[in-house]
Amino acid sequence: MHARGSLHTRISLVITALLAVAMLATAAVWIRETRNAIHEEMEAANRVASQWLAVLVAESRRSPTGGEDRLMSALREVGRLRAHMLEVKTAAGAAEPLYRSPEPTYKAGRSAPDWFAAQVTPTLAVRHFDAGHLQLSLTPDPSRSVLDAWDDLSGLIGWGLAILLLAWMGSHVALDRALRPLREIGDAFARGADGLFDRRLPAVGAPELDHLAQSYNRLADRLDDSLADNTRLEASQRFNLALQARLEDERRAIARELHDELAQGITAVRAIAGAIQQRSADQPGIHGSAQAIVAMAGQMHDGVRAILQRLRPPNPVDGGVDEAVQQLCAQWRTLHPGIHLDCRTDAPAAAVDTAVQHTIQRLLQESLTNVVRHAGASRVDVSLHCDARAIELRIADNGCGLSRACTDSRPRYGLTGMHERTLELGGELCFEPAPSGGLSVRATLPLVPTMEITSS
């Protein structure tokens, strides 16, 4: 349990506190009504006692001799007047009274607390009667009525405390049962926090909790589907990585075969044709054929070099990704001097991951190759922009773009490979119309590859 208590405990305390406040308000009303009742009772008793004393005093004054003795005898016989204290003093004002009514015997020796007596005791005046040489004082004494009220209130307080205790226990038990589904919901969310969404919440009959359970079940279904999709995506990414690694191995193997077999054979043919050319200067037919073979072998050698450049993976550049882009653009200019290439790069603020730099170089190679093979462009603009989170490569040309007239029915494996490389690193690849009318290739890659994050 938390330091502040569980939910059902706090609600139980709130219910009990509200019930206690209601009881206190009822007690305040009861005290006010009790004060009024005591006041009415005392006034009635005071009127009766005053009338009786007035009759006795009148009779004593009509008898000049023996009237005062008969008055004192009557007072002593009566004893205590109801809810009043009677004192008789001489007219001269002696300190000690000649007569004082006895103390009450009802609940003798007990009294209500002073604070309670102050709340319910009414204010009544003392009445004086002149009996010649005697003075009678009738003082209201509501202490017994106040004590009765206090005893009644004490009993009500006991019942009230018992009711509060039962209300707290009953509400605690009832709320514990009513809020029991919340514990199941909490357990389900705890499992969800651990990545387990296999639990579904049942309906319990409470509309609010049923709505919460339905919402959680829908959320769990979607998260479960998302986890399954992520699992399939990770498997697909692992397959793509393995496929790309296999393709790179095949590219290197083909490059070695071209270099070791075809390039050397072309070099040998070119050397033999050159030797024939030198020795057949006096034979124009043979000399021209040898010269044509030498030129054709040179073109084939340049073609093999271009193929090898595409097949071999680009080497990382110590200067960073911006320097690598600049070098690739410079090499491309030497191979294709008829196409103007403008290259602008930003230096990244931090080191770029090798996988990101490798992908940037491959995307640039494939895009520039497509410009030569398909675009028919006379100008290419390459830009590399870096910020704190991502790196963006853009290649725009003024060729024919991806219009139907400039395409053929053959599949574009190069474009598919560009998409796959970009998606593997969590990036985005877009093909858009260029401002100059051609095609703009825009690739955006995060500086930290997504696959490296998930694998770590």
N, C-alpha and C positions, 0 to 999 in steps of 0.2 A: 504494500500500500504506500502511496506517496505520502509526503509529509503533510500535505493539506487534506488528506483523506480521499477515499474513493468517491465516485460520483453519487452512488446511491446513499452513502453516509451523509454527504453534504446536503442532498435533497431531503433526507430524513430530518436532519437538523433544521433545515429551513421550514419544513412542515410543522415540526414541533415548536419552533420559535413563533411561527404565525399563530398556532393554537394557544401558546402561552400569552401572546399579546392579546388575543381575543378574550382569554380568561381574565387578564389584568383589566381590560376595558369593562368586562362584566362585573369584576370586583369593585371597580370604581363606581359604577352605576349602583351596585348593591349597597355600598357604603353611603352614598348620597340618599338612597331611599330609606336605609336604616336610620340615618340621622333624622330624616323627616318623621319617620314612624315614632322614634323616641320622643321627638319634640311634641308630636300630637298626644302621645300617651302621657307625657309629663304635664302638659297643659290641662288635660282632662283631670288628672289626679290632683293638680294644684287647685283647680276650680272647686272640686268636691271638698278638699281639705280646708280651703279658705272659707267656703260657705259654712262648714261645720264649726270652725273656730269662731267665725263671726256670730253664730247663734249662741255658742257658749259664753263668749265675751258679753254679749247683750244681756243674757240672763244674769250673769254675775254682776253687772252694773245696776240691774233693777233691784238687787237685794243688797242694801247698804251693809247689812251685817251678815257675815258668813258666805257672801257671794264668792270671794276670792278663794276661800277654802274649798267650796264646792267645785270651783273651776280647776284647782290643782288636783283634787281627787279624781275628777273626770279625766283629766289628762293622764294621770298615772294609771288609771284603769284601762284606758285605751292603749297605752304603750306607744309603739312606733306607728306613725302614720305612713301610709303606702308611699314609697319613693320620696319621702321628705324627712328632714330633721327639724325637730321643734325644740326651741330654747325659751325658757322663761326667766327674765331678769326683773329686778326691782326697777321702779321708775327712776330711782336715784342713780342708776347706772353702775351697779356693783360689778367687779371684775368677774367673779364666779357666778354662773347662772344658778337660779334656784332649782331649775329642773331642765333636764336634757333627755330627749327621747332616746331609748336604747339603740345600740348598734343592730344592724340587720342580721338575722340568723340565716338567711338564704345565701348559700355559697359563702359562708363566713370565712374570713381570712384570705380570700382571693380577690384579685382585681385585674382589670384589663391593662395591657401595656399603656403607658402614658401617650405614646404616639397615636395609638388607635383611639384612646379616649378623647384625645384632642380633635380627631376627625369626626366623631359621631356624637359627642356631647353637645346638646343644644344650649344656647344662652338664655337662662330664665332668671328673672329678678326675685330677690328675697322680699317676702311680704311681712309687714309688721302690723301688730294689733295692739291697741291701747286698752288695757283692762284696769284702769285706775292706777293703783300702786304697782301694778304688774305690766311688763311689756313682753309680748309674745312675738317671736321671730320664726317664720316658716321658710326654711331654706330647701329648695328642690335638690334631690339627691338621685341622679339617674345612674349611679354606679352599677346597680344590679342589672338594669336594662342594658347598659354598655357591656357588662360582663357576659350577659346572655348572647349579645351580638358577637362578642369576641369568640365565645365557644362555638357559635354557629359558623363563624368565618374560619376558625381553626379546622372544624370538620370539613368545610368546603375546600380549604387548602389541601388537606390530606387527600380528599377525593380528586382534586385537580392534579396534584402531583402523580397520583396513581394513573389518572387518565393520560397525562403527558408521557409517562413512562410506557404505558401500553401503546399510545399513538406512535412514539418513536420506534418501539420494537416492531409494531405492526407495519409501519411504513417502511422500515428498514428491510424487513423480510419480503414485503410485497415488491418493493423496488428492486431488491436483489434478484427476485424471480423475473420481474418485468424487463430488467436490463441485462439479463443473462445472455441474450443474443449479441449484445455489444462485445462480450468477451470472445465470442466466436468470430465476430467481425475483426476484432483486434488480432486474434491469432491468424486469420486469413491474411491480413495486411502484413503481419510479421513474416509469414512465409513468402508473401510477395516481395518484401524487401530483400529476402535471400534469393530471389529469382525463381521461386516456385509458385506457379499459378494453377495448381492442380485442384485446389479446393473451391467449391461453390457453396454459397450460402443459401439455406432453405428459407421459405416464407414462414413467419411466426405469427401472423394474424394482426400485427400492429402496422397500420399504413405507413408510418414514417420509417420504421425499421425495414419493412418489406421494400419500400422504394430504395433505401440505401443498399439493401442486399441485391436488388436487381441492377442497380448502377454498378456495384462492385463486380457482379457476375459478367456484365457486358465489358467492363474494363479488363477483367481477367481474360475473357475470351479474346479480346483484341491483342492484349499483351502476349498471350500464348501464341496467337497467330504470328505476331511480330517476331517472337523468339524463333518460331519455326522458319519464318522467312529469313531471319538473320543467319540461322544455321545453314539454310540452303545457299544464301549469298556467300557466306564464308567458304562453304565447300566449293562453290563456283569460282570464287576468287583464288582458292588454293589450286583448283584445276587450271585456271588461266595462268597462274604463276608457273605451275609445272609445265604447261604448254609453251609459255614464252621461253622458259629455260631450255626446253627441248628444241624450240625453233632457233634459239641463239646457238645451241650446239650444232644444229644442222647448217645454220649459216656459216659458222666457222669451218665446219667440215667441207662444205661446198667451196668456200673461199680458198681453203688449202688446196683442194683438187684443182681449182681454176689456176691458182698460182703455180702449183708444182707441175701440172700436166699441160693445160692449155696455153698458159702464158709462156712457158718454156718452149712449147712446140712452135708458137707464133714467132718467138725470138729466133728459134733455129731456122724457120722458113725465111724469115727476114734476112738472116745472115747469109743463107745460101743464095737467096735472090740477089742480094747485094754483091756477092762474089761473081755470080753469073753476069750481073750488070757491068761490073768492071772488066770482065774478060770478053765481052761481046760488043765492044765499041765499034768493031768493023762489021758487025752483023746487025743491021737496023731492026730486023724482025724480032730476033731473040732479045736484043737490048731493050726494045720497047716493052716486051712482055715482062722481062725481069723488073724493069722500072715500075710497071703497074703492080706487080706482086709486092714489091717493097712498099709502095704507098698503101695498098690494101692491108698489108700486115701491120703497118703503123696505125691505121684506123682500128683494126681489130685489137691491137695492144691498148690503145686508148679506151676502147669499149670495155675491155677486161678490167682495166684500172677503175673505171667508173662503177662496174659491177662489184668489184672487190670493196670499194669504198662504201657501197650500200650494204654489203653482206657483213662486213666486220663491225662489231660494236664500237661505238665511238669511245675513244680513250678519255678518261677524266682529265680536266685541265686544272693545273695548280692555281691559276688565276681566278677560278670560280666559274659559275654558270654564264655570267656575262661575257667573260673572255672566251669560253667555249663557243658561244653563239657567234661572236666576232670572228673566230678562226674558221668555223664552218662556212660563214658567209664569204670570207676571203677565199677559201678554197673553191667555193662554188663559182665565184667571179672568174677565177682563172680557167675553169672548165667551160663556162658559158659567157664569154665576153660580149656576146650580142644582146644580152638582156641586162638592163641597168638594175642594180640591186642597192637599195639604201637600207642600212642597218643602224638601229638606235637601241641602246641597252642601258638599263639602270643597274648599278651595283647593289646587290642585296645587303641589308643591314647585318645579317648573320650568315653563318655558314649554311649552305644548302645541302640537303641530304643527297648522297650519291645516286639513289634511285630516282629522285626528282630530276637531278641534272642529266642522268642518262635518258630519261623519258623526254626531257626538253630537246636534247640533241636528236633523238630518233624522230620526234614529231617534226622538227625543222628539216631534217633530211628528207622525210617522206613528202612533206609539203613542197619543198623546192623541186624534188624529182617530179611531182605531179604537175608543177608549173611548166617544166620542160616538156613533159610527155603529152599533156592534155590541154593546157590553158591557151597556148599560142600567144603568150603575153610578151610585152616588150619592157615591162617594168614590174619590180617586186619591192615591196616595203616590208621590212622585218623590224618588229619592236618587241622589247623585253622590259616589262615593268614589274618591280618588286615592292612589296610593302611588308608590314610586320607579320602578316598571317599567310599570304599567298603570293604566288608568282604567276604572271600572265604573259603568254607568248602569242603574238599576232602576226600572221603572214597574209598580206593582201596583194593581189596582182590586178592588172588591167586586162586580163584575158576574157575568155568567153564564159567563165564561171561554170556552174553545174547545169546549164541549160541543155535541153534535149539535143540540140544540134551539135554540142561538143562532147556528147557521151556516146558510148557504144553499148552493145548488149553484154559485154563481158563483165563479170563481177569485179568489184573494186575491193580486193583483199587488203590493199594498203589502207583505205579509209576504215575498214573494219578493225584492222590492227591498231590504228591510231585511237579509235574509240576504246578498245580493250585496254590499251596501255594507260589511258587517262582514267578510266573507271577503276582500275586496279589500285590507284593511289588516292581514290576519293575525289578526283577532279571532275572537270566539266569541259566538254569539247563541243564547239558550235561552228557551223558553217553558215556564213551570212553573206549577202551581197556586199561587195566592196564599194566605197564611194566612187572609185574610178570605173565601175561597171563590171569588174571581174568578181573574184571570189575572195572572201576574207575568212581565214581559219583562225579561231580564237580558242586557246587552251588555257584553263585556269587550274592550277594545282596548289594544294596546301603545302606549306613549307615542310611539314612533317607528314610523311605518307600515312594514310589511314591504315593500311595493312600492317605497318610496323607498330602502330599503336595497339591494334587488336592482338597482334601476336605477342607483344610484350606483356 
